[in-house]
Amino acid sequence: MKKVVVCIDRDRYEIDIDDSVFDDYKLEGCTQIIERLMTNGDHRIPAFMFCEEVDSTKIKIQIKCGTYNSYKIMINAGYHVMAEKLRVAFFKTDHLDLADEPIQNKAQ
């Protein structure tokens, strides 16, 4: 099991993900947090979210983190209508189509 922290705006959510089941356990952590928020009626999702692995060994190591495209995470979670609303709103303000962007940044 891997413990990850998903950051959405100023909120931080910790979740344990079975890394033997999910190749990209950080992506799965983001997806599960989106599912939890949507189920609870919280639709205030920004265009990007961050996820980092929590090292429970207390040894100082390089932090494994990533920036994720919320639009694609919402699609992965099955919230297609909400994802489309986010994509349109973000395009209006930032002139960037989230559908054309990768699900995760490549810099690690």
N, C-alpha and C positions, 0 to 999 in steps of 0.2 A: 504494500500500500504506500502511496505517495500522498503527502499532505501538501495541498496547494492553497494559495490565497488568491482570490479573484478580486480585483479592485475595479469598482464601477463608480466613477466620480469620487466622492470622499468616503464611500462605503467599502468595507473590506469583509469578504466572506471566506471563511476557511472550510475546506471540504477534503475528505479523504477519497482518493481514486485508486482503484486496483490497476496498477500498471502492468499486471500480467494479462489483463483483459483488453486494455486500451493502449494502442501504440502511442498516441498523442494524448497522454493523460491530462495535460494542461488544457487542451482543447475540450476534452470531456468535462473537466471541471467548470470551464466557462459555460458549456452547454447546460450542465445541471443547474448552475446558478440562474441562468436565464429561465429555465423551466420553473424553478422555484419562485422567482420574482413574478413571472407571468401568472402562475397559478394563484399567487397571493394578490393579484390585481395591480401590481406595481409595473407600470409601463413606461417609466422614466428611464429609458436606456439611451446612453450617449452612443455616438458612432463608433467609439473604440473602447475597449476594456483591456486591462492588464492582468496578467497571471504570473505568479512566481511560485517556485517550489520552495517549501519550507524544509530546512535541514534540521532534523531533530537530534542530530549527533552533537550539536553545539560546537562543532569544529568549523573554524572559519574557512569557507570555500567560496568559489565563484558562484554567484546566484544565477540560477537558471530562470530567466523570465522571458516573457513575450508580450507583444501587443497584438490584440485580436480584433478583427473587423466584426463589430456587433451585428451588422446586417447578415453576414454569412453564418454567424453563430445562431442567430434567430431562425434562419432557414434550416440549419442543422437540427434545431430543436422542434421544428414543425410549425413555427409561427410566421407563416408566409405573409399574411396580411399586415401584421405589425412590422415585419421586416421591410415591406414595400413602403409603408408610411415613413419609416425612418430614412430609407434611401431617398425618397422624394424630398423630404424636409431638409436633409443634409445637402442634397444637390442644389436646392434653392439658395441656401446660405453660403455654401462653400464651393459650388461649381465643380464638385468631384463626385463621380458616380461610384458608390460603394460596391456596386455589382461588378465593376471592372477591376477592383482592387483585390489583392490576395487575402486569404482568410487570416494569415499571420505574417508579421514582418519576418524578414530573413535574418536580420542581425540578432545574434544570441549572445 
